[in-house]
Amino acid sequence: MEALIVTGSDKSFSVIADVVRATGSYNIVRANSGVASRRIFSVRDFDVAIVSGIADESGKDLASFLAESCTTGIILIEDSFTCEEVAEKLSEQGVIVLPKPLSRSLLVIAIRMVEAANARMQKLRRANVDLSREVEDMRLINRAKYVLIESLGYTESRAHRFIEKRAMDERKTKREIALEILKTYEI
């Protein structure tokens, strides 16, 4: 797993990196500024990004940008007197905001929450790919049925049965049969 820690402070980096290492086997990358983190994000993805105390822009702005431009789980460590206000603004974007001074156990919980959210998103992405494939298969099969209706005068139900029976007899998917039909009859 990949973690990006964005902080200008060596001490903050050390503390955060120790907590991240304690939660799992993360490959940790450091960015010292918002500019550096944007450059890193333009070429690679991370499972979690933790933003704390950067000099070149506000952590809130960077966290907002990252949340809008990637699917990485974002944790922002913010001053305690602005934490609640910032959390209110960034919660819609899925950013977890933690107050300074940083509690080790709270950071661990936040990282675990990001991991859980990432696992759910992976599951949803796979389901989305499966559904997209099913829709594409249905389109191909329907096109093949239309070709059978036009070319051979089949009814819709006969074309449907033809594709199903041929798929079963030849131990192929209906998609494969539909592609064969389209290849044979379409110009």
C-alpha positions in Angstrom: 0.0 0.0 0.0 1.1 3.6 -0.7 1.0 6.5 1.7 1.9 10.1 1.0 2.7 12.4 3.9 2.7 16.1 3.0 4.4 18.2 5.7 7.2 20.7 5.9 8.2 19.7 9.4 10.7 16.9 9.9 9.3 16.2 13.4 5.7 15.9 12.1 6.8 13.6 9.3 8.6 11.4 11.7 5.6 11.1 14.1 3.1 10.6 11.3 5.3 8.1 9.5 5.8 6.0 12.7 2.0 5.8 13.1 1.5 4.9 9.4 4.1 2.2 9.6 2.4 0.8 12.8 -0.9 0.4 10.9 0.4 -1.7 8.1 2.9 -2.3 5.4 2.9 1.1 3.7 5.4 2.4 1.3 5.7 6.0 2.5 6.5 9.0 0.3 7.1 12.5 1.6 6.2 15.8 0.0 7.4 19.0 1.6 4.9 21.3 -0.1 1.6 21.5 -1.8 3.4 22.0 -5.2 5.5 18.9 -4.6 2.4 16.8 -3.6 0.5 17.9 -6.7 3.5 16.9 -8.9 3.7 13.5 -7.2 -0.1 12.9 -7.6 0.2 13.7 -11.3 2.3 10.6 -11.8 1.2 8.1 -9.2 -1.7 7.0 -6.9 -1.8 6.5 -3.2 -4.1 4.7 -0.8 -3.9 7.5 1.8 -2.5 11.0 1.9 -2.0 12.8 5.2 -1.6 16.6 5.0 -0.1 18.6 7.9 1.5 22.0 8.1 2.7 23.1 4.7 4.1 26.6 4.0 3.2 27.2 0.4 -0.6 26.9 0.7 -3.3 26.0 3.2 -3.7 22.4 4.0 -7.5 22.9 3.5 -7.0 24.0 -0.1 -4.6 21.1 -0.8 -6.9 18.5 0.8 -9.8 19.9 -1.2 -7.9 19.8 -4.5 -6.7 16.2 -3.8 -10.2 15.1 -2.9 -11.6 16.5 -6.1 -8.9 15.2 -8.4 -8.3 11.6 -7.1 -9.8 8.8 -5.2 -7.1 8.7 -2.5 -8.3 8.8 1.1 -7.3 12.2 2.5 -6.6 13.0 6.2 -6.0 16.6 7.1 -4.4 17.5 10.4 -5.6 21.0 11.3 -5.2 23.4 14.2 -7.7 22.6 16.9 -9.4 26.1 16.8 -10.2 25.8 13.1 -10.6 22.0 12.9 -14.4 21.9 13.3 -15.0 24.6 10.7 -12.6 23.0 8.2 -14.1 19.6 8.8 -17.6 21.0 8.1 -16.4 22.3 4.7 -14.4 19.3 3.7 -16.7 16.5 4.9 -18.7 16.5 1.7 -15.5 15.8 -0.2 -14.8 12.8 2.0 -11.8 14.4 3.8 -11.1 13.3 7.4 -10.0 16.3 9.5 -8.1 15.7 12.7 -7.2 18.3 15.3 -3.7 19.3 16.5 -2.1 18.3 18.8 -2.3 14.9 17.0 -3.5 11.9 19.0 -1.7 8.7 17.9 -4.8 6.6 18.4 -7.0 9.0 16.5 -4.7 8.9 13.5 -4.7 5.1 13.6 -8.5 5.2 13.6 -8.6 7.6 10.7 -6.1 5.5 8.7 -8.3 2.4 9.3 -11.3 4.4 8.2 -9.6 5.3 5.0 -8.6 1.6 4.5 -12.2 0.5 5.0 -13.5 3.2 2.6 -10.9 2.1 0.0 -11.9 -1.5 0.3 -15.6 -0.6 -0.2 -14.7 1.6 -3.2 -12.7 -1.2 -4.8 -15.7 -3.5 -4.4 -18.0 -0.9 -6.0 -15.5 -0.4 -8.8 -15.5 -4.1 -9.6 -19.3 -4.2 -9.5 -19.4 -1.2 -11.8 -17.0 -2.9 -14.3 -19.2 -6.1 -14.1 -22.4 -4.1 -14.8 -20.8 -2.2 -17.6 -19.7 -5.5 -19.2 -23.2 -6.9 -18.8 -24.8 -3.9 -20.4 -22.3 -4.2 -23.3 -23.1 -7.9 -23.6 -26.8 -7.1 -23.8 -26.2 -4.5 -26.5 -24.2 -7.0 -28.6 -26.8 -9.7 -28.1 -29.6 -7.4 -29.1 -27.7 -6.3 -32.2 -27.1 -9.9 -33.1 -30.8 -10.6 -32.7 -31.7 -7.7 -34.9 -29.3 -9.0 -37.5 -30.9 -12.4 -37.4 -34.3 -10.8 -37.7 -33.2 -8.7 -40.7 -31.1 -11.3 -42.4 -32.9 -14.5 -41.8 -36.5 -13.3 -41.0 -36.4 -14.7 -37.5 -38.8 -13.4 -34.9 -37.3 -11.8 -31.8 -38.1 -14.8 -29.6 -36.7 -17.2 -32.2 -33.5 -15.1 -32.5 -33.2 -15.1 -28.8 -33.6 -18.9 -28.6 -31.2 -19.4 -31.4 -28.4 -17.5 -29.6 -29.1 -19.2 -26.3 -29.2 -22.7 -27.8 -26.1 -22.2 -29.9 -24.2 -20.8 -26.9 -25.2 -23.9 -24.9 -24.5 -26.4 -27.6 -21.0 -24.9 -28.4 -20.2 -24.2 -24.7 -19.7 -20.5 -25.5 -21.1 -17.4 -24.0 -24.0 -15.6 -25.6 -21.6 -12.7 -26.2 -19.2 -14.9 -28.2 -22.1 -16.2 -30.3 -23.4 -12.7 -30.8 -20.0 -11.5 -32.0 -19.8 -14.5 -34.4 -23.3 -13.6 -35.8 -22.3 -10.0 -36.2 -19.1 -10.9 -37.9 -21.0 -13.2 -40.3 -24.0 -11.0 -41.2 -22.9 -7.4 -40.7 -21.0 -5.6 -43.5 
